[in-house]
Amino acid sequence: MGKQRYQDRHPYDRYGSREPDDIYAHTAGAIGVLGIAVAVLIAIKTKLGLNWPATILLTAGALVLLGYTAWRVKTAVMRWWARKPAERPSTALAQESLPDVTEDAETAVPIHPELTTALTRTGAIGKDEVVLLSDVRTQELSGIGTQYTFLVPRGRTHEDVAKQIGPIASMLGVTRLHLKLETSRHTEREVSLLKLHEPPFTRPFTAPTRQEIETFAGIPLGHDVTGRLAGVPTFDKASLLVAGMTQMGKTTLINGLITCLLIAYGEFELYLLDGKFCGLTRFEPIATRYESSDDPAVFWSMVQELNKRADSRYEKIKEAIRNRQPVPTFKPVIFIVDEAADFFASGATNEEKDQARQIAEDTRSLVSKSLESGISSVLMTQRPSTNAIPVVVRDQFLYRLCLYVASSGTAKVALGDTYFETVAPINPALLDPKIKGQGVLFANGTSTLIRGFNFPDQFIWGVVDEVHAKRTKVLENKPRSPRVKAIDLMRAKEIDFMATPDLALAIGVTEDNATERGKRVSQLMGVPAVKTSQGRGYRLADLVAAEMSGS
């Protein structure tokens, strides 16, 4: 840059040949001017008879007076010339000489001051960029907030706004939780920004009706900050991890999820493991298998059972492909576990540690590999710490839901290590712990702040009774297989368990060898026998579940 300025002042320096001539000329001129000045001063001193100081002062004063007089004359002439009418040029000449103002002139366009200030100061757009008032649509949502739908300047996208959503909230005088950002499917420049009037979910929303649940495009999990239903598009080939500290409303939220599934998802099988012993009891009558336990062995047995069902379904899929037949459609299975972290804890002995590793591996296989066979998992934990649920299991979940947690580090465990690098993340540590059931739903790359439904017990019981009655009617209309005969017999006797010898006699199995007789009964029942204080036999609930699942 310095070299360029030097060349601008000395245009001939680049050639080199004229530099000595310039120096000589400047020196000679300076000597000449100095000689003339000395001669003039000597002449004035001699003519007037003054000493040297007086001569110099007199000469300087005369030069200043002459300069001032010349300036006054020049100013007067310029003013006179400006008052003289200018000759009008010809039209053709005017058109040639005037610049194209339509291209170069800056037009004063109204801008949106609030959005422009917020976006420029946070770096979402450049300091020389603006949000035009004509590109902003403002809508007041009654009792909710102000909705801004606007276009960012050309060259910017909605991601520039999403990356600075926290600082933008600060510029608008609210918190991150007060803002809800949505993007457009039509243009990268359009952004929809909702600024709430008060903190989210300050006022609870009414639980949805059956019709609202049925018409929702997917499975609703709760309300968003505007009161609209929010959830996931489907549980087909997807699983859900729910995390949050104790007493934050996880069980209530999952009860709402199951209720919505029963209404909107159609026919499916429900496997429930109730680690709280009574959190999921409402749905026991319609569960294919229901267990209330905190024993890892119980959890492991359910995982193994579902893995076997997945393997069986995959075999049927492969067989259909080999025979060039349509891939069979299976009834969806949803496995829901409350307090899942308890089942991954390992003891101090090597045997217990080996069991814990095997449980984790089997669960990983279930969550990751069973999706194609129509088996989905929902795991809940109140201890979303690094070691609560093994990483190999956590990484398999497509959907994540995190309620209030104490730190951002804990939120990363629940939502993923790279969650805060996604578009417009919401920190669950900022949620109000006094508002139960609210959490951050991260699904398909988008974060949504929701609050789960809190259905009245009467509503849930009504849905469960309706489903139970429908399934009982289907079971009654089925052909009387040996298993159906066993179910009818146990219901008629009002018993929940029947020993293998008694059941064999009732369904006509007459083998003399006890081992062969047991194998034959197990084959007809389609479920393994269980060992109780009354001996080995079959439970009514297991037989009903197997019959309903068609296995």
C-alpha positions in Angstrom: 0.0 0.0 0.0 2.8 2.4 0.9 4.6 1.7 -2.4 1.4 2.4 -4.3 1.0 5.8 -2.6 4.6 6.7 -3.4 4.0 5.8 -7.1 0.8 8.0 -7.1 2.9 11.0 -5.9 5.8 10.3 -8.2 4.4 8.9 -11.5 7.8 8.8 -13.2 9.7 7.0 -10.5 8.8 3.7 -12.0 11.0 4.4 -15.0 14.1 5.5 -13.1 15.7 7.5 -16.0 14.2 10.9 -15.1 14.9 11.0 -11.3 18.3 12.9 -11.6 16.8 15.5 -13.9 13.9 16.1 -11.4 16.2 16.6 -8.5 18.4 19.1 -10.5 15.4 21.1 -11.6 13.9 21.4 -8.2 17.3 22.4 -6.7 17.9 25.1 -9.3 14.4 26.5 -8.9 14.8 26.7 -5.1 18.1 28.6 -5.5 16.5 31.0 -8.0 13.5 31.7 -5.7 15.9 32.3 -2.8 18.0 34.7 -4.8 15.0 36.7 -6.0 13.7 37.0 -2.4 17.0 38.3 -1.1 17.3 40.8 -3.9 13.8 42.1 -3.3 14.5 42.5 0.4 17.8 44.3 -0.2 16.0 46.7 -2.6 13.3 47.6 -0.1 15.8 48.1 2.7 18.0 50.4 0.5 15.0 52.4 -0.8 13.3 52.9 2.5 16.4 53.0 4.8 15.0 50.5 7.2 16.8 47.9 9.3 16.5 44.2 8.5 13.7 43.2 11.0 11.5 46.1 9.9 12.1 45.2 6.2 11.0 41.6 6.7 7.9 42.5 8.7 6.8 45.1 6.1 7.3 42.7 3.3 5.3 39.9 5.0 2.4 42.3 5.8 2.3 43.5 2.3 2.1 39.9 0.9 -0.7 39.0 3.4 -2.7 42.1 2.3 -2.3 41.3 -1.4 -3.4 37.7 -0.8 -6.5 38.8 1.1 -7.4 41.3 -1.6 -7.1 38.7 -4.3 -9.4 36.3 -2.3 -12.0 39.0 -2.0 -12.0 39.7 -5.7 -12.2 36.0 -6.6 -15.2 35.5 -4.3 -17.1 38.5 -5.7 -16.5 37.3 -9.3 -17.8 33.8 -8.4 -20.9 35.1 -6.8 -21.7 37.2 -9.8 -21.1 34.4 -12.2 -23.4 32.1 -10.2 -26.3 34.6 -10.5 -26.0 34.8 -14.2 -28.6 32.5 -16.0 -26.9 29.5 -17.5 -27.6 28.6 -21.1 -29.9 25.6 -21.4 -28.1 22.8 -23.3 -29.8 20.9 -26.0 -32.0 17.9 -25.1 -29.6 15.4 -26.8 -26.6 16.9 -25.0 -28.4 16.8 -21.7 -29.3 13.2 -22.1 -25.6 12.4 -22.9 -24.2 14.4 -20.0 -26.5 13.4 -17.2 -25.7 10.2 -15.2 -28.1 7.3 -15.0 -29.7 8.2 -11.6 -31.9 5.1 -11.7 -28.9 2.9 -11.2 -26.5 4.9 -9.0 -28.7 7.0 -6.7 -29.6 5.6 -3.3 -33.3 5.5 -2.6 -34.4 6.0 1.0 -36.3 2.7 1.8 -38.1 2.3 5.2 -36.5 -0.4 7.4 -37.8 -2.3 10.4 -35.9 -0.7 13.3 -36.4 -3.4 16.0 -35.4 -6.4 13.8 -32.6 -4.5 12.1 -31.0 -3.5 15.3 -31.4 -6.9 16.9 -29.9 -8.8 13.9 -27.0 -6.4 13.1 -25.8 -6.1 16.7 -25.8 -9.8 17.2 -24.0 -10.5 13.9 -26.9 -12.3 12.3 -26.6 -9.9 9.4 -23.9 -7.4 8.5 -23.7 -3.9 10.0 -24.3 -2.4 6.5 -27.4 -4.7 6.0 -31.0 -4.0 7.0 -34.4 -5.7 7.3 -36.8 -3.8 5.0 -40.2 -2.9 6.5 -41.8 -4.2 3.3 -40.3 -7.6 4.0 -41.8 -8.0 7.5 -45.3 -9.3 8.4 -46.3 -8.7 12.0 -49.2 -10.5 13.6 -50.4 -10.2 17.2 -51.4 -13.6 18.6 -54.1 -12.9 21.3 -52.7 -13.7 24.7 -49.6 -15.4 23.3 -47.2 -13.0 21.6 -46.0 -11.2 18.5 -45.3 -13.2 15.4 -42.6 -11.7 13.0 -42.4 -13.3 9.5 -39.6 -11.6 7.6 -36.9 -12.0 4.9 -33.2 -11.6 5.8 -31.1 -9.7 3.3 -29.9 -11.4 0.2 -27.0 -13.7 0.8 -28.2 -14.5 4.3 -30.3 -17.4 5.4 -32.4 -18.5 8.3 -29.4 -20.3 9.7 -27.7 -17.0 10.4 -30.6 -16.1 12.6 -30.9 -19.5 14.2 -27.2 -19.4 15.3 -27.7 -16.2 17.2 -31.1 -16.9 18.6 -29.9 -16.5 22.2 -28.3 -13.0 21.7 -31.3 -11.9 19.6 -33.6 -12.8 22.5 -31.4 -10.6 24.7 -31.7 -7.7 22.2 -35.4 -8.1 22.2 -35.6 -8.0 26.0 -36.7 -11.6 26.6 -35.1 -15.0 27.3 -34.3 -17.7 24.8 -37.4 -19.6 26.0 -39.6 -16.7 24.9 -38.6 -17.2 21.2 -39.9 -19.8 18.8 -38.2 -19.9 15.4 -39.5 -21.6 12.3 -38.2 -21.7 8.8 -39.8 -21.8 5.4 -39.8 -24.6 2.8 -40.0 -22.1 0.0 -37.0 -19.9 0.5 -33.9 -19.9 2.7 -34.4 -16.2 3.5 -37.7 -16.4 5.3 -37.8 -16.6 9.1 -40.8 -16.8 11.4 -40.0 -15.6 14.9 -42.5 -15.7 17.7 -41.8 -13.5 20.8 -44.0 -14.6 23.7 -45.5 -12.0 26.0 -44.8 -14.1 29.1 -42.7 -17.2 30.0 -43.8 -20.3 28.2 -46.5 -22.5 29.7 -47.2 -19.9 32.4 -50.9 -20.8 31.8 -51.7 -24.5 31.2 -53.5 -25.5 28.0 -56.5 -27.8 28.0 -55.9 -31.4 27.2 -56.8 -32.3 23.6 -60.0 -34.0 22.6 -60.1 -37.4 21.0 -60.9 -35.7 17.6 -57.9 -33.4 17.9 -55.6 -36.4 18.6 -57.1 -38.4 15.7 -56.6 -35.6 13.2 -53.1 -34.7 14.2 -50.5 -35.6 11.5 -48.6 -38.1 13.6 -48.4 -38.9 17.4 -48.8 -35.9 19.6 -46.7 -35.6 22.7 -47.8 -32.3 24.1 -48.6 -28.7 23.4 -46.0 -26.2 22.0 -45.7 -22.7 23.4 -48.6 -21.5 21.2 -51.0 -24.2 22.4 -50.8 -26.2 19.2 -50.3 -30.0 19.3 -46.7 -31.0 18.8 -45.1 -34.5 18.5 -43.5 -36.9 16.1 -44.6 -38.1 12.7 -44.6 -41.8 13.5 -43.1 -44.5 15.8 -42.4 -46.7 12.8 -38.7 -47.4 12.6 -38.0 -44.9 15.4 -37.4 -45.0 19.2 -37.6 -42.4 21.9 -35.3 -41.6 24.9 -37.0 -39.5 27.7 -34.7 -38.0 30.4 -35.2 -35.5 33.2 -34.7 -35.1 36.9 -37.1 -36.8 39.4 -40.6 -35.3 39.8 -40.4 -33.4 36.6 -43.4 -35.1 35.0 -41.9 -37.9 32.9 -44.4 -40.6 33.9 -47.4 -38.3 33.3 -46.0 -37.3 29.9 -45.6 -41.0 28.9 -49.1 -41.8 30.2 -50.3 -39.2 27.8 -48.2 -40.6 25.0 -49.7 -44.1 25.5 -53.2 -42.7 25.5 -52.5 -40.9 22.2 -51.1 -44.0 20.7 -54.2 -46.0 21.7 -56.4 -43.4 20.0 -54.3 -42.5 16.9 -51.8 -45.3 16.1 -54.2 -48.1 15.3 -53.6 -51.7 16.3 -50.3 -52.3 18.1 -48.8 -54.4 20.9 -47.7 -52.9 24.2 -44.8 -54.2 26.3 -44.6 -52.4 29.7 -41.9 -52.5 32.3 -42.9 -50.4 35.3 -39.8 -49.6 37.3 -41.9 -47.3 39.5 -44.2 -50.2 40.3 -47.4 -48.2 39.7 -46.6 -45.5 37.1 -48.0 -47.5 34.1 -50.5 -49.6 35.9 -53.5 -48.0 34.1 -52.5 -49.8 30.9 -51.9 -53.3 32.3 -55.3 -54.7 31.0 -54.3 -54.1 27.4 -50.6 -54.9 27.6 -49.2 -57.9 25.7 -46.8 -58.2 28.6 -46.8 -56.1 31.8 -44.1 -56.3 34.5 -43.8 -54.2 37.6 -40.2 -54.7 38.8 -36.8 -53.1 39.3 -34.9 -56.4 38.8 -32.5 -56.2 35.8 -33.2 -59.9 35.2 -36.9 -59.0 34.4 -35.8 -56.3 32.0 -33.3 -58.6 30.3 -36.0 -61.3 29.8 -38.3 -58.8 28.1 -35.4 -57.6 25.9 -34.5 -61.2 25.0 -38.1 -62.0 24.2 -38.4 -59.0 21.9 -35.1 -59.8 20.2 -36.4 -63.3 19.5 -39.6 -61.9 18.0 -37.5 -59.5 15.9 -35.3 -62.4 14.6 -38.4 -64.4 13.8 -39.8 -61.5 11.8 -36.6 -61.0 9.9 -36.6 -64.6 8.9 -40.1 -64.2 7.5 -38.9 -61.1 5.6 -36.0 -62.9 4.1 -38.2 -65.9 3.2 -40.6 -63.5 1.4 -37.7 -61.9 -0.5 -36.3 -65.3 -1.5 -39.7 -66.3 -2.9 -40.2 -63.0 -4.6 -43.2 -62.2 -2.5 -44.3 -59.0 -0.9 -42.6 -58.3 2.4 -45.1 -59.1 5.2 -46.6 -56.4 7.4 -46.3 -56.9 11.1 -48.3 -55.5 13.9 -46.2 -52.7 15.6 -44.8 -53.4 19.0 -43.9 -50.6 21.4 -41.7 -51.4 24.4 -41.9 -48.8 27.2 -39.6 -48.9 30.2 -39.9 -46.5 33.2 -36.7 -45.9 35.2 -34.5 -47.7 32.6 -31.2 -46.6 34.2 -31.8 -49.0 37.1 -31.6 -52.0 34.8 -28.1 -51.1 33.4 -26.4 -50.8 36.8 -23.8 -53.4 37.4 -22.8 -55.0 40.7 -19.3 -55.5 42.1 -18.7 -59.1 41.1 -17.3 -60.1 37.7 -20.5 -62.1 37.0 -22.7 -59.0 37.6 -20.5 -56.9 35.4 -20.7 -59.4 32.6 -24.4 -59.5 32.9 -24.6 -55.7 32.8 -22.5 -55.7 29.6 -24.7 -58.4 28.0 -27.9 -56.5 29.0 -26.5 -53.3 27.3 -25.5 -55.2 24.2 -28.9 -56.9 23.9 -30.7 -53.6 24.4 -28.5 -51.9 21.8 -29.5 -54.7 19.4 -33.1 -54.3 20.2 -33.2 -50.5 19.8 -31.1 -50.5 16.6 -31.9 -53.7 14.7 -35.5 -54.3 15.6 -36.8 -51.1 14.0 -37.1 -52.7 10.5 -39.3 -55.5 12.1 -41.7 -53.0 13.6 -40.5 -53.1 17.2 -39.9 -49.6 18.8 -38.5 -48.7 22.3 -39.3 -45.9 24.7 -36.8 -45.6 27.6 -37.2 -43.2 30.4 -34.7 -42.3 33.1 -34.5 -39.8 35.9 -30.7 -40.1 36.0 -29.5 -38.8 32.7 -25.8 -39.0 33.7 -23.0 -40.2 31.5 -23.1 -43.8 32.9 -26.8 -44.1 33.6 -27.7 -45.5 30.2 -24.7 -46.9 28.2 -23.6 -44.8 25.2 -24.0 -47.7 22.8 -27.7 -47.7 23.7 -28.2 -43.9 23.8 -26.7 -43.4 20.4 -29.5 -45.5 18.7 -32.4 -43.2 19.5 -33.9 -41.1 16.7 -36.1 -39.1 19.0 -34.9 -37.4 22.2 -37.0 -35.6 24.9 -35.3 -33.9 27.8 -37.2 -32.3 30.7 -35.5 -30.1 33.2 -32.0 -31.0 34.1 -29.4 -29.2 36.3 -26.7 -28.5 33.7 -25.9 -28.3 30.0 -23.6 -31.3 30.3 -26.5 -33.4 31.5 -28.6 -32.2 28.7 -25.9 -33.3 26.2 -26.2 -36.8 27.6 -30.0 -36.9 26.9 -30.0 -34.9 23.6 -26.7 -35.9 22.2 -23.1 -34.7 22.5 -23.5 -32.4 19.5 -26.9 -31.1 20.3 -25.9 -27.5 21.0 -24.3 -27.4 17.6 -27.6 -27.9 15.9 -30.0 -25.3 14.5 -31.6 -23.1 17.3 -31.0 -25.4 20.3 -32.9 -25.0 23.5 -31.1 -25.6 26.8 -33.2 -27.8 29.1 -31.3 -26.4 32.1 -33.1 -23.1 31.5 -36.6 -24.6 32.0 -38.7 -23.7 35.0 -38.6 -26.7 37.3 -41.9 -25.6 38.8 -43.7 -26.3 35.6 -44.0 -30.0 35.4 -44.0 -32.0 32.1 -42.3 -29.4 29.9 -39.3 -30.4 27.9 -37.2 -30.1 24.8 -38.3 -32.4 22.0 -35.4 -33.0 19.5 -36.8 -34.9 16.4 -35.6 -34.9 12.8 -33.0 -32.2 13.5 -35.5 -29.7 15.0 -35.9 -28.5 18.6 -39.4 -27.9 20.0 -40.3 -26.8 23.5 -43.4 -28.7 24.6 -45.4 -29.5 27.7 -46.9 -33.0 27.9 -50.6 -33.7 28.3 -52.1 -34.3 31.7 -55.2 -36.3 30.9 -57.8 -36.9 33.7 -57.9 -40.5 34.9 -61.5 -40.9 33.7 -60.4 -40.1 30.1 -57.5 -42.6 30.2 -59.7 -45.3 31.8 -62.3 -44.8 29.1 -59.7 -45.2 26.3 -58.3 -48.3 28.0 -61.7 -49.9 28.5 -62.7 -49.3 24.9 -59.5 -50.9 23.6 -59.8 -53.8 26.0 -63.5 -54.5 25.0 -62.6 -54.4 21.3 -59.7 -56.9 21.7 -61.8 -59.2 23.8 -64.4 -59.3 21.1 -61.8 -60.1 18.5 -60.5 -62.9 20.7 -64.0 -64.4 21.2 -64.5 -64.5 17.5 -61.3 -66.4 16.8 -61.4 -70.2 16.0 -61.2 -72.3 19.2 -57.5 -73.3 19.1 -56.0 -75.2 22.0 -54.7 -71.9 23.4 -58.2 -70.3 23.1 -59.7 -73.3 24.8 -57.2 -72.9 27.7 -58.0 -69.2 28.0 -61.8 -69.9 28.1 -61.3 -72.6 30.7 -59.2 -70.4 33.0 -61.6 -67.5 32.6 -64.5 -69.9 33.4 -62.8 -71.1 36.5 -61.7 -67.5 37.4 -58.1 -68.5 37.8 -54.9 -66.7 36.7 -52.7 -69.8 36.6 -52.9 -73.5 35.6 -50.3 -76.1 36.1 -49.0 -78.0 33.1 -50.5 -81.4 34.0 -53.9 -80.0 34.5 -53.8 -77.9 31.3 -52.6 -80.9 29.3 -55.5 -83.0 30.5 -57.9 -80.1 29.7 -56.8 -79.7 26.1 -56.4 -83.5 25.4 -52.6 -83.9 25.5 -52.2 -87.6 26.7 -48.5 -88.3 26.5 -47.3 -90.5 29.4 -43.8 -89.0 29.5 -43.9 -85.8 31.6 -41.1 -84.2 29.6 -42.8 -84.9 26.2 -46.1 -83.8 27.6 -44.7 -80.5 28.7 -43.0 -79.9 25.3 -46.3 -80.6 23.5 -48.3 -78.2 25.7 -45.7 -75.5 25.3 -45.9 -76.0 21.5 -49.7 -75.6 21.5 -49.7 -72.6 23.9 -47.0 -70.8 22.0 -45.4 -69.4 25.1 -42.9 -70.9 27.6 -44.1 -72.2 30.9 -43.3 -70.3 34.1 -42.3 -71.7 37.5 -44.3 -70.5 40.5 -45.0 -71.7 44.0 -47.8 -73.8 42.4 -45.4 -75.6 40.1 -44.6 -75.2 36.4 -47.5 -74.0 34.3 -49.1 -71.1 32.4 -50.5 -67.7 33.3 -53.7 -66.4 31.8 -52.1 -63.0 31.0 -49.3 -64.7 29.0 -51.8 -66.8 27.0 -54.0 -63.8 26.2 -51.0 -61.7 25.2 -49.8 -64.4 22.8 -53.2 -64.8 21.3 -53.6 -61.1 20.8 -50.2 -60.8 19.1 -50.9 -63.7 16.8 -47.6 -65.4 17.8 
